[in-house]
Amino acid sequence: MLSKKVDTILVSFEEAKKELPKAKSIVLTGTPTKITNLNLSRMQKNEVLRQLGLSQEKPVVLIFGGSQGAKAINDTIVDIINQKLNQDYQIMWAPGPLQFEEVKQEIKDLSKQKDVKIVPYIYNMEEVLNSVDLVISRSGAMTITEISIVRSSSNFYSATKCKQ
């Protein structure tokens, strides 16, 4: 609305420029983040997975809803785990510190869920993002930026590649 009235607009993505045809000046700034594409070797990824308590034998799905979690995502993942729908992959899940205990209590036979790792928060997100096969998350601007950066690695799937 203000694009024709302000002197300069700062955008995070190149694609945003086309949405502002009446802007006087547009500067691509990107979104500042500490996440980078580490270009980890298979051996390095396997070490990250080992430290997380995950196997290198099955794909890993990383699930998080931001630092505070996302109740709708958490409820869905609890159902997936309780129905044992994750037989072909592993789950690395951070439901958020406020929902962590509640989520753990809702999962049936959590101690028997060897393909599920639940933590309140992921402190080494750069390593984890660079080591997993798929991400399911709530998508704020920062999360989209971080996933976009890591997505450039050859072993990462985007929603457009996933048909189901």
Rosetta constraint file for C-alpha pairs under 8 A:
AtomPair CA 2 CA 6 HARMONIC 6.27 0.50
AtomPair CA 3 CA 9 HARMONIC 7.08 0.50
AtomPair CA 3 CA 20 HARMONIC 6.53 0.50
AtomPair CA 3 CA 22 HARMONIC 6.24 0.50
AtomPair CA 3 CA 23 HARMONIC 4.80 0.50
AtomPair CA 3 CA 24 HARMONIC 7.56 0.50
AtomPair CA 4 CA 22 HARMONIC 5.20 0.50
AtomPair CA 4 CA 23 HARMONIC 4.99 0.50
AtomPair CA 4 CA 24 HARMONIC 6.56 0.50
AtomPair CA 5 CA 23 HARMONIC 7.85 0.50
AtomPair CA 6 CA 23 HARMONIC 7.60 0.50
AtomPair CA 6 CA 24 HARMONIC 7.46 0.50
AtomPair CA 7 CA 23 HARMONIC 7.81 0.50
AtomPair CA 7 CA 24 HARMONIC 5.98 0.50
AtomPair CA 7 CA 25 HARMONIC 6.29 0.50
AtomPair CA 8 CA 23 HARMONIC 7.38 0.50
AtomPair CA 8 CA 24 HARMONIC 6.47 0.50
AtomPair CA 8 CA 25 HARMONIC 4.70 0.50
AtomPair CA 8 CA 26 HARMONIC 5.63 0.50
AtomPair CA 8 CA 27 HARMONIC 7.15 0.50
AtomPair CA 9 CA 23 HARMONIC 7.28 0.50
AtomPair CA 9 CA 25 HARMONIC 6.28 0.50
AtomPair CA 9 CA 26 HARMONIC 4.82 0.50
AtomPair CA 9 CA 27 HARMONIC 6.21 0.50
AtomPair CA 10 CA 26 HARMONIC 5.89 0.50
AtomPair CA 10 CA 27 HARMONIC 4.89 0.50
AtomPair CA 10 CA 28 HARMONIC 5.91 0.50
AtomPair CA 10 CA 29 HARMONIC 6.15 0.50
AtomPair CA 11 CA 16 HARMONIC 6.53 0.50
AtomPair CA 11 CA 17 HARMONIC 7.34 0.50
AtomPair CA 11 CA 26 HARMONIC 7.16 0.50
AtomPair CA 11 CA 27 HARMONIC 6.28 0.50
AtomPair CA 11 CA 28 HARMONIC 5.04 0.50
AtomPair CA 11 CA 29 HARMONIC 5.87 0.50
AtomPair CA 11 CA 30 HARMONIC 6.57 0.50
AtomPair CA 12 CA 16 HARMONIC 7.52 0.50
AtomPair CA 12 CA 28 HARMONIC 5.91 0.50
AtomPair CA 12 CA 29 HARMONIC 5.48 0.50
AtomPair CA 12 CA 30 HARMONIC 3.82 0.50
AtomPair CA 12 CA 31 HARMONIC 5.32 0.50
AtomPair CA 13 CA 17 HARMONIC 7.67 0.50
AtomPair CA 13 CA 28 HARMONIC 6.68 0.50
AtomPair CA 13 CA 29 HARMONIC 7.92 0.50
AtomPair CA 13 CA 30 HARMONIC 6.05 0.50
AtomPair CA 14 CA 28 HARMONIC 6.49 0.50
AtomPair CA 15 CA 19 HARMONIC 7.66 0.50
AtomPair CA 16 CA 20 HARMONIC 7.14 0.50
AtomPair CA 17 CA 21 HARMONIC 7.37 0.50
AtomPair CA 17 CA 26 HARMONIC 6.91 0.50
AtomPair CA 31 CA 141 HARMONIC 7.91 0.50
AtomPair CA 31 CA 142 HARMONIC 6.96 0.50
AtomPair CA 31 CA 145 HARMONIC 6.63 0.50
AtomPair CA 33 CA 142 HARMONIC 7.43 0.50
AtomPair CA 33 CA 145 HARMONIC 7.81 0.50
AtomPair CA 33 CA 146 HARMONIC 7.06 0.50
AtomPair CA 35 CA 125 HARMONIC 7.84 0.50
AtomPair CA 35 CA 126 HARMONIC 5.29 0.50
AtomPair CA 35 CA 146 HARMONIC 5.88 0.50
AtomPair CA 35 CA 149 HARMONIC 7.44 0.50
AtomPair CA 35 CA 150 HARMONIC 7.88 0.50
AtomPair CA 36 CA 126 HARMONIC 6.79 0.50
AtomPair CA 36 CA 146 HARMONIC 7.53 0.50
AtomPair CA 36 CA 149 HARMONIC 6.19 0.50
AtomPair CA 36 CA 150 HARMONIC 6.46 0.50
AtomPair CA 37 CA 130 HARMONIC 6.61 0.50
AtomPair CA 37 CA 149 HARMONIC 5.90 0.50
AtomPair CA 37 CA 150 HARMONIC 4.63 0.50
AtomPair CA 37 CA 151 HARMONIC 7.86 0.50
AtomPair CA 37 CA 152 HARMONIC 7.26 0.50
AtomPair CA 37 CA 153 HARMONIC 6.85 0.50
AtomPair CA 38 CA 126 HARMONIC 8.00 0.50
AtomPair CA 38 CA 127 HARMONIC 7.70 0.50
AtomPair CA 38 CA 130 HARMONIC 6.51 0.50
AtomPair CA 38 CA 150 HARMONIC 7.77 0.50
AtomPair CA 39 CA 130 HARMONIC 7.39 0.50
AtomPair CA 39 CA 153 HARMONIC 6.46 0.50
AtomPair CA 40 CA 44 HARMONIC 5.62 0.50
AtomPair CA 40 CA 45 HARMONIC 6.05 0.50
AtomPair CA 40 CA 130 HARMONIC 6.95 0.50
AtomPair CA 40 CA 131 HARMONIC 7.53 0.50
AtomPair CA 41 CA 45 HARMONIC 6.25 0.50
AtomPair CA 42 CA 46 HARMONIC 6.07 0.50
AtomPair CA 43 CA 47 HARMONIC 6.28 0.50
AtomPair CA 44 CA 48 HARMONIC 6.41 0.50
AtomPair CA 45 CA 49 HARMONIC 6.24 0.50
AtomPair CA 45 CA 130 HARMONIC 7.50 0.50
AtomPair CA 45 CA 131 HARMONIC 4.94 0.50
AtomPair CA 46 CA 50 HARMONIC 6.04 0.50
AtomPair CA 46 CA 55 HARMONIC 7.83 0.50
AtomPair CA 46 CA 56 HARMONIC 5.82 0.50
AtomPair CA 46 CA 131 HARMONIC 7.73 0.50
AtomPair CA 47 CA 51 HARMONIC 6.20 0.50
AtomPair CA 48 CA 52 HARMONIC 6.33 0.50
AtomPair CA 48 CA 127 HARMONIC 6.98 0.50
AtomPair CA 48 CA 128 HARMONIC 7.05 0.50
AtomPair CA 48 CA 131 HARMONIC 6.85 0.50
AtomPair CA 49 CA 53 HARMONIC 6.25 0.50
AtomPair CA 49 CA 54 HARMONIC 4.99 0.50
AtomPair CA 49 CA 55 HARMONIC 6.39 0.50
AtomPair CA 49 CA 56 HARMONIC 6.71 0.50
AtomPair CA 49 CA 131 HARMONIC 7.15 0.50
AtomPair CA 50 CA 54 HARMONIC 5.44 0.50
AtomPair CA 50 CA 55 HARMONIC 6.49 0.50
AtomPair CA 50 CA 56 HARMONIC 7.71 0.50
AtomPair CA 52 CA 117 HARMONIC 7.61 0.50
AtomPair CA 53 CA 117 HARMONIC 7.32 0.50
AtomPair CA 54 CA 90 HARMONIC 7.37 0.50
AtomPair CA 54 CA 115 HARMONIC 7.07 0.50
AtomPair CA 54 CA 117 HARMONIC 7.60 0.50
AtomPair CA 58 CA 88 HARMONIC 6.80 0.50
AtomPair CA 58 CA 89 HARMONIC 5.26 0.50
AtomPair CA 58 CA 90 HARMONIC 6.33 0.50
AtomPair CA 59 CA 88 HARMONIC 7.64 0.50
AtomPair CA 59 CA 89 HARMONIC 5.01 0.50
AtomPair CA 59 CA 90 HARMONIC 6.11 0.50
AtomPair CA 59 CA 132 HARMONIC 7.32 0.50
AtomPair CA 59 CA 133 HARMONIC 5.91 0.50
AtomPair CA 60 CA 89 HARMONIC 5.88 0.50
AtomPair CA 60 CA 90 HARMONIC 4.74 0.50
AtomPair CA 60 CA 91 HARMONIC 5.76 0.50
AtomPair CA 60 CA 92 HARMONIC 6.83 0.50
AtomPair CA 60 CA 132 HARMONIC 5.18 0.50
AtomPair CA 60 CA 133 HARMONIC 5.36 0.50
AtomPair CA 60 CA 134 HARMONIC 6.66 0.50
AtomPair CA 61 CA 89 HARMONIC 7.06 0.50
AtomPair CA 61 CA 90 HARMONIC 6.09 0.50
AtomPair CA 61 CA 91 HARMONIC 4.97 0.50
AtomPair CA 61 CA 92 HARMONIC 6.10 0.50
AtomPair CA 61 CA 132 HARMONIC 6.29 0.50
AtomPair CA 61 CA 133 HARMONIC 6.01 0.50
AtomPair CA 61 CA 134 HARMONIC 4.82 0.50
AtomPair CA 61 CA 135 HARMONIC 5.75 0.50
AtomPair CA 61 CA 136 HARMONIC 7.23 0.50
AtomPair CA 62 CA 91 HARMONIC 6.05 0.50
AtomPair CA 62 CA 92 HARMONIC 4.78 0.50
AtomPair CA 62 CA 93 HARMONIC 5.85 0.50
AtomPair CA 62 CA 129 HARMONIC 7.73 0.50
AtomPair CA 62 CA 132 HARMONIC 6.48 0.50
AtomPair CA 62 CA 133 HARMONIC 7.78 0.50
AtomPair CA 62 CA 134 HARMONIC 6.19 0.50
AtomPair CA 62 CA 135 HARMONIC 4.78 0.50
AtomPair CA 62 CA 136 HARMONIC 6.19 0.50
AtomPair CA 63 CA 91 HARMONIC 7.21 0.50
AtomPair CA 63 CA 92 HARMONIC 6.21 0.50
AtomPair CA 63 CA 93 HARMONIC 4.69 0.50
AtomPair CA 63 CA 94 HARMONIC 6.33 0.50
AtomPair CA 63 CA 95 HARMONIC 7.76 0.50
AtomPair CA 63 CA 135 HARMONIC 5.92 0.50
AtomPair CA 63 CA 136 HARMONIC 4.80 0.50
AtomPair CA 63 CA 137 HARMONIC 5.65 0.50
AtomPair CA 64 CA 69 HARMONIC 6.46 0.50
AtomPair CA 64 CA 70 HARMONIC 7.60 0.50
AtomPair CA 64 CA 73 HARMONIC 7.87 0.50
AtomPair CA 64 CA 93 HARMONIC 5.93 0.50
AtomPair CA 64 CA 94 HARMONIC 4.98 0.50
AtomPair CA 64 CA 95 HARMONIC 5.81 0.50
AtomPair CA 64 CA 96 HARMONIC 7.48 0.50
AtomPair CA 64 CA 136 HARMONIC 6.66 0.50
AtomPair CA 64 CA 137 HARMONIC 4.96 0.50
AtomPair CA 64 CA 138 HARMONIC 6.99 0.50
AtomPair CA 65 CA 69 HARMONIC 4.19 0.50
AtomPair CA 65 CA 70 HARMONIC 4.58 0.50
AtomPair CA 65 CA 73 HARMONIC 6.86 0.50
AtomPair CA 65 CA 74 HARMONIC 7.96 0.50
AtomPair CA 65 CA 94 HARMONIC 7.47 0.50
AtomPair CA 65 CA 95 HARMONIC 6.50 0.50
AtomPair CA 65 CA 96 HARMONIC 7.13 0.50
AtomPair CA 65 CA 137 HARMONIC 5.16 0.50
AtomPair CA 65 CA 138 HARMONIC 4.79 0.50
AtomPair CA 65 CA 139 HARMONIC 7.95 0.50
AtomPair CA 66 CA 70 HARMONIC 7.04 0.50
AtomPair CA 66 CA 96 HARMONIC 7.18 0.50
AtomPair CA 66 CA 137 HARMONIC 7.39 0.50
AtomPair CA 66 CA 138 HARMONIC 6.46 0.50
AtomPair CA 66 CA 143 HARMONIC 7.96 0.50
AtomPair CA 67 CA 96 HARMONIC 5.76 0.50
AtomPair CA 67 CA 97 HARMONIC 7.70 0.50
AtomPair CA 67 CA 121 HARMONIC 6.87 0.50
AtomPair CA 68 CA 95 HARMONIC 7.70 0.50
AtomPair CA 68 CA 96 HARMONIC 4.76 0.50
AtomPair CA 68 CA 97 HARMONIC 6.48 0.50
AtomPair CA 68 CA 98 HARMONIC 6.58 0.50
AtomPair CA 69 CA 74 HARMONIC 7.58 0.50
AtomPair CA 69 CA 94 HARMONIC 7.34 0.50
AtomPair CA 69 CA 95 HARMONIC 4.93 0.50
AtomPair CA 69 CA 96 HARMONIC 4.07 0.50
AtomPair CA 69 CA 97 HARMONIC 7.39 0.50
AtomPair CA 69 CA 98 HARMONIC 7.50 0.50
AtomPair CA 69 CA 99 HARMONIC 6.96 0.50
AtomPair CA 70 CA 74 HARMONIC 6.14 0.50
AtomPair CA 70 CA 95 HARMONIC 7.00 0.50
AtomPair CA 70 CA 96 HARMONIC 7.60 0.50
AtomPair CA 70 CA 138 HARMONIC 7.14 0.50
AtomPair CA 71 CA 75 HARMONIC 5.99 0.50
AtomPair CA 71 CA 99 HARMONIC 7.86 0.50
AtomPair CA 72 CA 76 HARMONIC 6.30 0.50
AtomPair CA 73 CA 77 HARMONIC 6.20 0.50
AtomPair CA 73 CA 137 HARMONIC 7.74 0.50
AtomPair CA 73 CA 138 HARMONIC 7.92 0.50
AtomPair CA 74 CA 78 HARMONIC 6.13 0.50
AtomPair CA 74 CA 95 HARMONIC 6.03 0.50
AtomPair CA 74 CA 103 HARMONIC 7.23 0.50
AtomPair CA 75 CA 79 HARMONIC 6.43 0.50
AtomPair CA 76 CA 80 HARMONIC 6.31 0.50
AtomPair CA 77 CA 81 HARMONIC 6.13 0.50
AtomPair CA 78 CA 82 HARMONIC 6.01 0.50
AtomPair CA 78 CA 103 HARMONIC 7.04 0.50
AtomPair CA 78 CA 106 HARMONIC 6.86 0.50
AtomPair CA 78 CA 107 HARMONIC 6.02 0.50
AtomPair CA 79 CA 83 HARMONIC 5.99 0.50
AtomPair CA 80 CA 84 HARMONIC 6.14 0.50
AtomPair CA 80 CA 85 HARMONIC 5.34 0.50
AtomPair CA 80 CA 86 HARMONIC 6.85 0.50
AtomPair CA 81 CA 85 HARMONIC 6.22 0.50
AtomPair CA 81 CA 86 HARMONIC 6.49 0.50
AtomPair CA 81 CA 107 HARMONIC 7.05 0.50
AtomPair CA 82 CA 107 HARMONIC 5.98 0.50
AtomPair CA 82 CA 108 HARMONIC 5.87 0.50
AtomPair CA 86 CA 90 HARMONIC 6.74 0.50
AtomPair CA 86 CA 91 HARMONIC 7.71 0.50
AtomPair CA 86 CA 115 HARMONIC 7.87 0.50
AtomPair CA 89 CA 115 HARMONIC 7.23 0.50
AtomPair CA 90 CA 115 HARMONIC 4.61 0.50
AtomPair CA 90 CA 116 HARMONIC 5.87 0.50
AtomPair CA 91 CA 115 HARMONIC 6.19 0.50
AtomPair CA 91 CA 116 HARMONIC 4.75 0.50
AtomPair CA 91 CA 117 HARMONIC 6.17 0.50
AtomPair CA 92 CA 116 HARMONIC 6.17 0.50
AtomPair CA 92 CA 117 HARMONIC 4.96 0.50
AtomPair CA 92 CA 118 HARMONIC 6.18 0.50
AtomPair CA 93 CA 116 HARMONIC 7.55 0.50
AtomPair CA 93 CA 117 HARMONIC 6.13 0.50
AtomPair CA 93 CA 118 HARMONIC 4.84 0.50
AtomPair CA 93 CA 119 HARMONIC 6.36 0.50
AtomPair CA 94 CA 100 HARMONIC 7.71 0.50
AtomPair CA 94 CA 118 HARMONIC 5.83 0.50
AtomPair CA 94 CA 119 HARMONIC 5.03 0.50
AtomPair CA 94 CA 120 HARMONIC 5.20 0.50
AtomPair CA 94 CA 121 HARMONIC 5.29 0.50
AtomPair CA 94 CA 122 HARMONIC 6.55 0.50
AtomPair CA 95 CA 99 HARMONIC 6.06 0.50
AtomPair CA 95 CA 100 HARMONIC 5.66 0.50
AtomPair CA 95 CA 103 HARMONIC 7.37 0.50
AtomPair CA 95 CA 118 HARMONIC 7.50 0.50
AtomPair CA 95 CA 119 HARMONIC 7.24 0.50
AtomPair CA 95 CA 120 HARMONIC 5.99 0.50
AtomPair CA 95 CA 121 HARMONIC 7.37 0.50
AtomPair CA 96 CA 100 HARMONIC 5.76 0.50
AtomPair CA 96 CA 119 HARMONIC 7.89 0.50
AtomPair CA 96 CA 120 HARMONIC 4.90 0.50
AtomPair CA 96 CA 121 HARMONIC 5.70 0.50
AtomPair CA 97 CA 101 HARMONIC 7.95 0.50
AtomPair CA 97 CA 120 HARMONIC 4.49 0.50
AtomPair CA 97 CA 121 HARMONIC 6.26 0.50
AtomPair CA 98 CA 120 HARMONIC 7.90 0.50
AtomPair CA 99 CA 103 HARMONIC 6.04 0.50
AtomPair CA 99 CA 120 HARMONIC 7.83 0.50
AtomPair CA 100 CA 104 HARMONIC 6.29 0.50
AtomPair CA 100 CA 119 HARMONIC 7.22 0.50
AtomPair CA 100 CA 120 HARMONIC 5.28 0.50
AtomPair CA 101 CA 105 HARMONIC 6.33 0.50
AtomPair CA 102 CA 106 HARMONIC 6.39 0.50
AtomPair CA 103 CA 107 HARMONIC 6.60 0.50
AtomPair CA 104 CA 110 HARMONIC 7.19 0.50
AtomPair CA 104 CA 118 HARMONIC 7.90 0.50
AtomPair CA 109 CA 113 HARMONIC 6.81 0.50
AtomPair CA 124 CA 128 HARMONIC 6.34 0.50
AtomPair CA 125 CA 129 HARMONIC 5.78 0.50
AtomPair CA 126 CA 130 HARMONIC 6.21 0.50
AtomPair CA 127 CA 131 HARMONIC 6.26 0.50
AtomPair CA 128 CA 132 HARMONIC 6.28 0.50
AtomPair CA 129 CA 135 HARMONIC 7.92 0.50
AtomPair CA 129 CA 147 HARMONIC 7.44 0.50
AtomPair CA 129 CA 150 HARMONIC 6.81 0.50
AtomPair CA 130 CA 150 HARMONIC 6.12 0.50
AtomPair CA 130 CA 153 HARMONIC 7.84 0.50
AtomPair CA 132 CA 156 HARMONIC 7.43 0.50
AtomPair CA 133 CA 155 HARMONIC 6.53 0.50
AtomPair CA 133 CA 156 HARMONIC 5.23 0.50
AtomPair CA 133 CA 157 HARMONIC 6.49 0.50
AtomPair CA 134 CA 156 HARMONIC 6.32 0.50
AtomPair CA 134 CA 157 HARMONIC 5.78 0.50
AtomPair CA 134 CA 158 HARMONIC 7.58 0.50
AtomPair CA 138 CA 143 HARMONIC 7.79 0.50
AtomPair CA 139 CA 143 HARMONIC 5.61 0.50
AtomPair CA 139 CA 144 HARMONIC 5.88 0.50
AtomPair CA 140 CA 144 HARMONIC 6.21 0.50
AtomPair CA 141 CA 145 HARMONIC 6.17 0.50
AtomPair CA 142 CA 146 HARMONIC 6.17 0.50
AtomPair CA 143 CA 147 HARMONIC 6.09 0.50
AtomPair CA 144 CA 148 HARMONIC 5.96 0.50
AtomPair CA 145 CA 149 HARMONIC 6.24 0.50
AtomPair CA 146 CA 150 HARMONIC 6.43 0.50
AtomPair CA 147 CA 151 HARMONIC 5.71 0.50
AtomPair CA 148 CA 152 HARMONIC 6.89 0.50
AtomPair CA 150 CA 156 HARMONIC 7.84 0.50
AtomPair CA 151 CA 156 HARMONIC 5.55 0.50
AtomPair CA 151 CA 157 HARMONIC 7.24 0.50
AtomPair CA 151 CA 158 HARMONIC 7.36 0.50
AtomPair CA 152 CA 156 HARMONIC 7.54 0.50
AtomPair CA 157 CA 161 HARMONIC 6.20 0.50
AtomPair CA 157 CA 162 HARMONIC 7.07 0.50
AtomPair CA 158 CA 162 HARMONIC 6.64 0.50
AtomPair CA 159 CA 163 HARMONIC 7.82 0.50
